[in-house]
Amino acid sequence: MIVGMRPGARCAWYDKSHRVEDVIRRHGRHPQVPGRRRTHPSEKPPELAAWFIGLHSRPGELVLDPFMGTGSTLIAALEKGRRAIGIEVEEEYCRVAADRVEKWRDEHQGK
């Protein structure tokens, strides 16, 4: 995950409940997508992206994922009440991401 900010601005940390290191090491705290359930070779669970989104953005803000893959970050952004844009060069993964976002919207419409 990369967090961007304007030149001269400080990095925004909105969740100050715990210390966050520069390198996140997995100690069972963040789930992984089991290999047999992956659609993309480096697929991440939405819960992991949601953690970072909660640390560095507020509801309504925009999350950009320039390497969208199957859309885990987009789903996480929607779950956290953010807007999201995803970019992906592989058409197959774009279709998977679009289907995931559509399914999420169908399930959460009106909530």
N, C-alpha and C positions, 0 to 999 in steps of 0.2 A: 504494500500500500504506500502510496506517495501522497503527502498532503501539500497542497500548493497555497501560497499566500502572496500578497502584493509585496514588492520590494520595500524593505524597511518595516514591514508589519511583523508583529509577533505571532508565533504559531498559537492558534486558538485551542484551548483544552476545556471542553465543556463538562466533562465528567471528571471531577477532581477527587473521586472517592478512593482512588488508588494510584500508585506510582506506575508510570509506564516507561519502559526502557526503550532505547533506540532500536534494539533487536528483540523481537518477540520470540521467545522459545516456547515450544509446545510442551506443557506438562499435564496433559489430559484435560486442560481447561477449555480448549477450543476443539470442537469435534471435527473430524475429517469425513469426507465422502468415501465410503468403502469402494475399492477398485472395481468391483463387479457392478456397482451402481453408477459409475461415472459415465458421462456422455463426452466429456472433454478430458484430455490427458492431465491437465493441471487444475481440475475443478476444485473449487473451495466451497465449503458450506456457507449459506447465507448468514448464519450466526456469526461467523468470523468477520465478514464484511460489516455486519451490523454493529459489532463492537467498535470498530474503527470509525464508522459513520457517526455513532453516538459520541465518540470522543471529540470529533473535529467539526461537527456541523449541528445546526439547529433545525427544528421542523420547518419545512417550507423551502429550505435552501436546496441548491442544485448539486447533485453528485454526478461526476463524469467518470465513466469507466472506459478508457481508450483501448482496452484489451478485453472486451466484454465476455468472450467465450460464450457460455450457455446462460449468462444473465444472473448469476448469483448475487452480484453487487446490486443490480437493478431491483431484484426482489427484496434485498435487505433495505435498500433506500425506501422503497414503498412501505415496507413494514415499519420503518422509523418515521414515516410522514414526510419524507423528502421527495423532491422531484429528481428524475434521473435521465441521463443520456448515456447510451452505450454505443461503442464503435467496435466493429469486428470485420475482418477481411474474409473470413470463411463463411460462405453463404449457408452452409449446413448449420453452423452454430447460431447464425442470425435467426434461422427458422426456429431452432430449439428455444432460444431466448424469447422470441416473440410469442411462442406458444406458452412458455412459462409465465410471462407477464400477463397475457390474456387470461390464463387460468386463474392467476392470483386476483386480477381485477374482477372476474366473474364471482369468485368466492367471497370477495370483500366489498362488493358493490353495495352501497347503502349503509355500510357500517360506520 
